Amino acid sequence: MQSFAVITVLQNPVFRRLWCLTMVGGLSIGATLTTLGWVVVEESGSPLLVSLVLVSFLGPQIFAGAIGGALADRFGRPRLIRLGTAARAVLSIVMALFLFVVPGELYPLFLINVFSSLTSGATIPARRAFMADIVPTRQLASALALDEFAVTLMFIIGPVVTGTLLVFIDPGFIFLTLAMISMVAVVVVPNAPESGVARSATLGSPVRDSFIHQLFAGFGYIRRSRLLMAVIAISLTAEMLAFNYMILVPVFAKEVFEGGSVLLGLLNGTMPAGELIGSATMAFLAVRVSRPGRVLVISIAATFAIGIPLGASSWLPLTLVLLVAIGALAQVFFVTASTMLLRETPPEARARVLGLQQVTWGVGALGGLVSGAIASTLNPHLGVMIPSALGFVVIVAIYALSPELREGRYTFLSDDLEPEPPDRIVVSGQSSD
């Protein structure tokens, strides 16, 4: 049944292993940021240094995705995923050693966090492109939605579990535990499936051009497709202007709703709850989407539209409902955008194009600065309402100028060109049926 494509996706043995890797990665990131934030606040008490925990992780994502995507297309996606997971284990051990040997020294921890961000971010386009190689085209959106569901769920569970454990054990032991989990994950990484389309894509492209040439070739794939250009333009607009409320959550919690840390935690957790709803909905219903371009535009336009009353709201119940709605719409947008990028791009370049999509995530920092400046100069409400209104206008303009986006057609990959489901997978050199 089409409506239960998500069940068919989960029956794919290679996808199940990639899904487990997604959970491990999400757990590792959530636990690392929570533990490192706790260490910094305990040792320094400085809000600036605490904010650097997140900045030192998000900043490198601008480069990690593009570099990781080029490496994955050049040398093979399973190989890069395996190396990135192993590197994350090593860095967790190094972090633990610094905490045990030189407690109180914070700046080396920030540097390690930067390298951890690079290794984690570099594997994201490889993992998602690998999914496109082994999942039939009509089920791709469901697979990406399941991937996002796993990430969001681990981002919620990881900090809660870690925060509880920190009451009883030293932070260094948290990182040692994460290292052991990552070592097990290395074994779980599957090799290229033994089927024609998927195998040729995941083994990597022949090494002819230089790495730098292949890195920038990703821009060429985007430039040659008006549909890809439209999707990237919308992604840039969304990352810069759509989700800035979360940057100002502490301000709203304290100044608008006159609450404390409990309210801050509630506001921070509400949007991820909506993201779970959105990703679960897409996992089951994305297969029914016939015009993804329209779904993409409607979801992000609705996000901007909701951002205006969200920014204006001084009533907490309404704010919570709107945050859930934005979280759900954000997942619909992200899954649809990723699916369109993958379906429009030939297999040998998918990781590079996804890596360039990841670059747009870093643009969110610029949008946060703009919202912060508006909030400081005028008031917090306008810091959300103005970017939301501007974003809505830009999205409408892009939609009007892009007939390819309105039609939502796929010019490279049709539903008739499906990768064959793999009969066998290879894990750590051993075959498994």
PAMIVO-687819 format. One record per residue (C-alpha): x, y, z; residue in three letters. Coordinates in steps of 0.001 Angstrom, whole numbers, plus 500000, padded with zeros to 6 digits. Example, Ala and Ser with C-alpha at 12.3 -4.5 7.8 and 13.67 -1.06 7.14 Angstrom:
BEGIN
512300495500507800Ala513670498940507140Ser
This chain:
BEGIN
500000500000500000Met501365503422499049Gln500283505034502306Ser502509502612504205Phe505647503113502123Ala507382503867505420Val506998500199506392Ile508549499091503109Thr511474501459503686Val512093500005507129Leu512169496507505630Gln515254497513503645Asn518230496085505634Pro520693498724504417Val518329501547505342Phe517817500108508817Arg521556500245509441Arg521776503799508134Leu518833504702510359Trp520690503312513375Cys523694505422512407Leu521436508477512281Thr520262507763515817Met523835507328517048Val524867510603515423Gly521910512517516857Gly522507511059520311Leu526200511947520154Ser525568515555519138Ile522841516124521724Gly524877514535524508Ala528070516387523526Thr526464519826523477Leu524679519173526764Thr527762517843528541Thr530112520497527194Leu527617523243528043Gly527388521927531598Trp531183521823531961Val531546525383530687Val528837526835532898Val530223525008535951Glu533802526138535327Glu533219529692534104Ser529631530797534683Gly530063532989531571Ser527034533271529243Pro529394534205526400Leu531465531044526807Leu528309528951527123Val527041530378523827Ser530371529470522218Leu529556525791522766Val526797525985520165Leu528632528467517938Val531757526287517798Ser529574523406516616Phe527312525231514142Leu529975527437512537Gly531985524636510871Pro528814523240509294Gln529197525875506566Ile532291524049505323Phe531729520503506589Ala528809519641504314Gly530404520873501084Ala533744519184501808Ile532117515978503029Gly529822515823500010Gly532738516172497586Ala534749513513499437Leu531787511138499471Ala531220511460495718Asp534952511042495085Arg535845508137497368Phe532513506484498216Gly529756507210500710Arg530125504152502982Pro533855504816503328Arg533340508435504369Leu530583507523506833Ile532866504905508397Arg535808507299508673Leu533653510089510094Gly532115507807512714Thr535544506499513733Ala536879510054513970Ala533973510989516222Arg534915508122518551Ala538537509267518680Val537555512880519387Leu535243511765522209Ser538177509938523800Ile540381513037523416Val537664515177525010Met537446512774527959Ala541227512795528414Leu541324516588528572Phe538538516591531157Leu540381514022533292Phe543945515319532901Val543539519113532713Val540169519928534294Pro539242523586534098Gly540978524185530751Glu538071525148528507Leu539566526409525269Tyr540966523023524156Pro537421521678524568Leu536084524286522136Phe538758523323519611Leu537863519634519927Ile534207520567519499Asn535057522292516198Val536737519142514873Phe533818517054516109Ser531466519342514192Ser533519518923511019Leu533517515117511222Thr529816514900512080Ser528760517436509454Gly530851515812506730Ala528976512513507070Thr525467513990506745Ile525370514433502939Pro527084511044502499Ala524474509269504632Arg521493510927502986Arg522876510412499474Ala523490506748500379Phe519800506477501305Met518864507785497868Ala521091505115496324Asp519416502176498060Ile515771503305498413Val513355503286495428Pro512630506774494160Thr508949506788495116Arg509923505949498729Gln512760508480499014Leu510735511183500771Ala509543508652503363Ser513147507559503957Ala514319511149504462Leu511374511813506782Ala512323508770508875Leu515886510059508967Asp514697513435510266Glu512416511743512791Phe515398509831514187Ala517555512972514413Val514854514991516170Thr514000512180518570Leu517656511757519579Met518066515512519978Phe515260515340522543Ile516296512113524282Ile520054512769524295Gly520045515945526416Pro517470514522528854Val519437511313529451Val522746513163529595Thr521439515746532034Gly520268512956534327Thr523584511093534133Leu525596514229534919Leu524037514231538367Val525795510945539131Phe528917510644536970Ile531842512763535794Asp531462514446532360Pro534538512586531121Gly532710509277531451Phe529915510620529246Ile532408511125526437Phe533961507692526976Leu530486506180526650Thr529873508126523451Leu533206506858522104Ala532197503245522727Met528829503771521036Ile530547505291517998Ser532996502372517807Met530071499963517625Val528475502184514967Ala531577501849512767Val530861498125512521Val527243498802511572Val528127500917508506Val527156498866505411Pro529270498616502310Asn527862499344498870Ala524840497129498075Pro525397494543495372Glu523075496106492804Ser523982498023489691Gly522758501589490249Val523373501743493973Ala526761500074493833Arg528162502329491120Ser527047505420493026Ala528323504436496453Thr531745503197495400Leu532741506724494407Gly533476508342491089Ser536727507770489208Pro539499510043490515Val540242512157487445Arg539717515795488377Asp541274517442491397Ser539370517526494651Phe538918521306494383Ile537476520913490887His535022518267492086Gln534109520415495090Leu533080523343492897Phe531488521056490322Ala528564520784492734Gly527738524418491963Phe527690523489488284Gly524986520877488803Tyr522865523434490609Ile523486526176488044Arg522396523937485161Arg518989523241486706Ser516480526041487272Arg514603523770489655Leu517707523187491783Leu518452526909491802Met514926527666492985Ala515106525078495772Val518475526416496985Ile517192530017496850Ala514193529063498967Ile516449527164501386Ser518688530221501813Leu515644532423502463Thr514209529932504938Ala517405529481506928Glu518024533230507153Met514514534454507949Leu512113531663508936Ala513300530239512253Phe514691533271514079Asn512192532995516925Tyr514353530255518431Met517303532657518619Ile515177535027520700Leu513528532415522928Val515487533493526047Pro514370537102525475Val510716536125525043Phe510842533804528064Ala512184536532530340Lys510876539836528978Glu507600538952527246Val506307536062529378Phe508212537005532556Glu509290533408533172Gly512443531591534217Gly514504528579533227Ser511525526196533336Val509642528288530777Leu512797528579528688Leu513051524787528559Gly509385524488527618Leu509727526958524741Leu512903525282523485Asn511235521866523504Gly507969522814521814Thr509256523267518259Met511094519885518269Pro507813518287519351Ala506225519752516236Gly509168518498514166Glu508448514961515315Leu504852515349514168Ile505936516771510815Gly508540514110510089Ser506163511291511076Ala503456512746508833Thr505842512989505876Met507083509442506456Ala503570508127505895Phe502128510599503398Leu505041511916501300Ala504575509116498751Val501241510693497811Arg502785514072496917Val502511514588493158Ser503655518230492986Arg506490518626495501Pro507319522152494308Gly503962523386495533Arg504286521506498817Val507728523064499300Leu506463526606498753Val503236526178500728Ile505070524740503746Ser507668527515503963Ile505202530289503061Ala502922529040505842Ala505906529046508194Thr506573532701507416Phe502878533543507713Ala502665531902511146Ile505845533718512185Gly503998537050512128Ile501371536207514808Pro504018534171516656Leu506243537226516949Gly503300539406517967Ala501977536940520563Ser502132537763524273Ser499822534870525193Trp501782531750526083Leu499213529071525001Pro498987530617521518Leu502777530820521291Thr503144527126522137Leu500582526099519514Val502249528227516838Leu505689526804517700Leu504368523266517246Val502901524280513872Ala506174525844512727Ile508110522764513802Gly505813520495511784Ala505920522741508716Leu509713523004508963Ala510034519239508617Gln507645519143505661Val509774521819504006Phe513132520193504752Phe512110516691503666Val510542518005500455Thr513566520177499621Ala515991517308500197Ser513887514944498109Thr513739517381495209Met517505517956495320Leu518203514230495321Leu515747513406492548Arg516993516215490313Glu520681515319490727Thr522480512381489074Pro523713509743491554Pro527404510562491188Glu526854514162492392Ala524159513771495036Arg526405514119498071Ala527986517299496702Arg524619518936496077Val523382517943499536Leu526607519328500967Gly525862522675499351Leu522354522537500807Gln524031522112504181Gln525950525337503596Val522622527170503783Thr522264526059507389Trp525111528373508360Gly523220531317506883Val520832530993509815Gly523501532630511977Ala523277535790509844Leu519517535794510182Gly519871535417513925Gly522138538464514048Leu519603540489512054Val516747539476514353Ser518882540211517400Gly519726543669516091Ala516062544445515377Ile515028543146518806Ala517691545254520515Ser516910548412518536Thr513117548142518506Leu511544545230520442Asn511546541380520454Pro508198541171518661His509449543057515616Leu512636540961515660Gly510471538036514538Val507658539781512645Met509832541803510231Ile511976538852509010Pro508831536712508680Ser507034539293506547Ala510139539839504395Leu510621536108503940Gly507017535623502844Phe507431538269500122Val510689536711498879Val509171533216498703Ile506187534460496708Val508572536213494301Ala510687533078493800Ile507577531003493177Tyr506260533512490628Ala509587533536488752Leu510017529753488658Ser507614527787486454Pro509744524681487092Glu508998525025490810Leu505274525433490184Arg505218522333488018Glu507532520492490429Gly508754518197487686Arg511874516057487951Tyr514093516350484883Thr516735513770485769Phe515269510837487640Leu511831509409486958Ser509903506856488928Asp510682504315486238Asp514387504424487087Leu514479502699490447Glu517560501369492208Pro517155497656492673Glu516610496664496305Pro519824495037497543Pro519746491304498116Asp522752491337500408Arg524739493812502406Ile528248493609503665Val529130494688507175Val532785494803508202Ser533769492471505409Gly531142489791506167Gln528017489160504130Ser524617489053505713Ser521318488108504116Asp
